[in-house]
């Protein structure tokens, strides 16, 4: 990983547990944030491709401990310091950051890490109120909702997005065979590690997700988002028409 990106990773990790922190939960949060940023291609793909517009009012649904939100704060700080890779798209300087997360422990970690830089609400995506936004991110979350709840959430996302706003929806392509199976195994391991329980998943193919979003009035581009992993993740960049 190039030096500027590595600096962003360490800046984010330090928000979860500064040097000298002894609390095991915060040390785990730091480790988890660092590993996600180093190993999951989505975070730096969003930056390199310029998928978050400058001035965005960003809402992260199912934000977990707030890794994406913390990364965008680190991006802002790096841009102010004049440290930004010239080959990347210009840094997105957000207008506002907000997250919604079901797990109260994750909400606490996010609020500590973000220290007032973003608003993180505890809530269930099945019925949480979605504020008006220009970018909404749903990363590796929607497949935990039952199909009817998925439909309702997508409808509410469409209502909350500005005209021309963007939904960044990463899904597991349920039609991808072995790679989809490996993605589900990873989900099981992840939920067991962080929450001590296995959550049921409800997958669709990337083509089915795309067709549903288009029926709601979005134009959709599907980007592979599993580089360096054996998984079947696809990022659907859906722009509201």
Phi, psi and omega in degrees: 000135182294157187303311180301319179294318179297322178296322177296318179302312183291326177296320178292313181302320182295335178293330181278331177198098177299162177307136179094352178294134182250345183295121183303321182296321181286325177296318176298317180298320177297313180299315182296317179298315181298314183294321178298315182292326181283328191250340182261120187290346190294322189297309183279340172295320177301321181283312184298324183271353180066040185277351175249117185290149174298139180080014185295143164262098191261134176239121180254111183267125188072049191285354181060225181274009172088031184296313180297317180298316179295325178296319181293327174295317178296324176298313178303314181295321179294320179296318178297328180276358179077022181249102182204130181299128184294335182278352177273162170298158178304146183294135178280114176265107188290156171272317176206153178234134179215146176226154174230130184217139182282320188282117183297329178293321178294320178300316179299315180297318181296316182294322177295314183293322186273340171046049177085357179285340180214158176262125179238116182257145173273126182187161179264127183296345178294332183217005181295142177286131181256120180286158176304135186214157174259339175222130174237128178251133172228100189248113175059039185233318193297334181287352174276350179268147176296153184309317180296321178291326175300315181298314180297319181296316180298321177297319180289326175298316180300320179292325184282335183283141171298159170300129184084358179290165187237133169259125175255100187245108175264128183232162168270126178288102184296348180265009188268016172062235184301321181294326175294320178299316180296325177296318179294321177299317178299320177298318180298313180298318182296315181289326176295318182294316186270331188233355178069022182210158177256126180260139177288147179240153181230099187265155168227165174285159176300323179295321179293318177298316181298315180298321181293317180295320178296326179292339178270002177097017178263148163264136193233134170241132180257123181243127174302137184219050179228016185308131178082003180229165178269015191271175184246038183281139178227135175263119175264115178263103188249117181257129181285125182277000000 
